[in-house]
Amino acid sequence: MTTDNGGSEQVVVRLDDVHKEYGDTKALDGVSLEIRAGDAVAVMGPSGCGKSTLLNMVAGLDRPTSGTVRVHGQDLGALNETGLALFRRRHVGMIFQFFNLIDDLPALDNVALAAQLTGTSARHARRRALELLEELGVADRRNVYPAALSGGERQRVAVARALMNRPALLLADEPTGALDSRSAEQVMDLLIDLNQIGQTLLIVTHDPHLATRCAGRLVEFADGRVFRESALETAR
Ligand SMILES: Nc1ncnc2c1ncn2[C@@H]1O[C@H](COP(=O)(O)OP(=O)(O)OP(=O)(O)O)[C@@H](O)[C@H]1O
């Protein structure tokens, strides 16, 4: 597997004084944060403190009320909706608690589609998808539809899809939240392996075990703000 993170000092994510308001609710209230290439950062905090809002800003799925979000050197505020969608497809991979695979497509096509949407030919996309499924240990499930995959297999397919375009950043929103403990440990092993070969990770979770296993840095949120940052003694 290869990653596309450039030099180790490269800043992959930079938020400057980001605010996000939904009516009277301050979901983000002045967040500044920097993530460098190769970092593995866990974001934790109580329900409603702004974690998903942060992830949506970094993914370019939503825009701040004020402040700037730069990802992989690009000011996301300078992009229109089409530009944002293209940027996201090329440079950001995402995995979710409930996988978000397309039910009507077998595993291989779910993965290949991510590259086809950026203009890669179907033949090349399918070849890379198969390589990734092999590396993630689920190539034998390539023709199976998501409904017939186990939770752990679904998340592996989702990771393969997220990695298709060699993203500068892999975002994970409760990636083990819907898995049994054995599958959860396997997905954590996978995230650790990816980070060890240079993949930058931003993980939102309620699970301290996931944070301490997979991340080198913990960012704790409260009321839309970063209230503490600390280095983690990873239990790898
Ligand atoms: N689209 C929206 N419209 C209105 N309010 C929203 C919207 N999205 C989030 N909020 C509010 O913003 C605040 C932060 O929500 P957010 O989902 O980011 O929290 P969270 O930390 O991810 O919570 P959880 O851990 O429960 O997922 C909450 O008060 C939430 O109700």
The ligand as an ORCA input file, in Angstrom:
! r2SCAN-3c Opt
* xyz 0 1
  N     -27.475     20.405     10.790
  C     -27.649     20.878     12.024
  N     -28.648     21.713     12.313
  C     -28.823     22.216     13.556
  N     -28.039     21.916     14.608
  C     -27.023     21.076     14.386
  C     -26.757     20.505     13.099
  N     -25.656     19.699     13.186
  C     -25.268     19.766     14.473
  N     -26.067     20.572     15.187
  C     -25.920     20.905     16.621
  O     -24.563     21.300     16.807
  C     -24.067     20.773     18.036
  C     -22.850     19.907     17.742
  O     -23.291     18.713     17.064
  P     -22.312     17.561     16.599
  O     -23.136     16.570     15.848
  O     -21.148     18.141     15.920
  O     -21.835     16.943     17.997
  P     -21.050     15.574     18.288
  O     -20.018     15.917     19.286
  O     -20.626     14.965     17.019
  O     -22.189     14.690     18.944
  P     -22.333     13.072     18.992
  O     -21.165     12.597     19.803
  O     -23.635     12.880     19.673
  O     -22.309     12.598     17.561
  C     -25.213     20.034     18.690
  O     -25.848     20.901     19.590
  C     -26.123     19.705     17.520
  O     -27.474     19.594     17.934
*
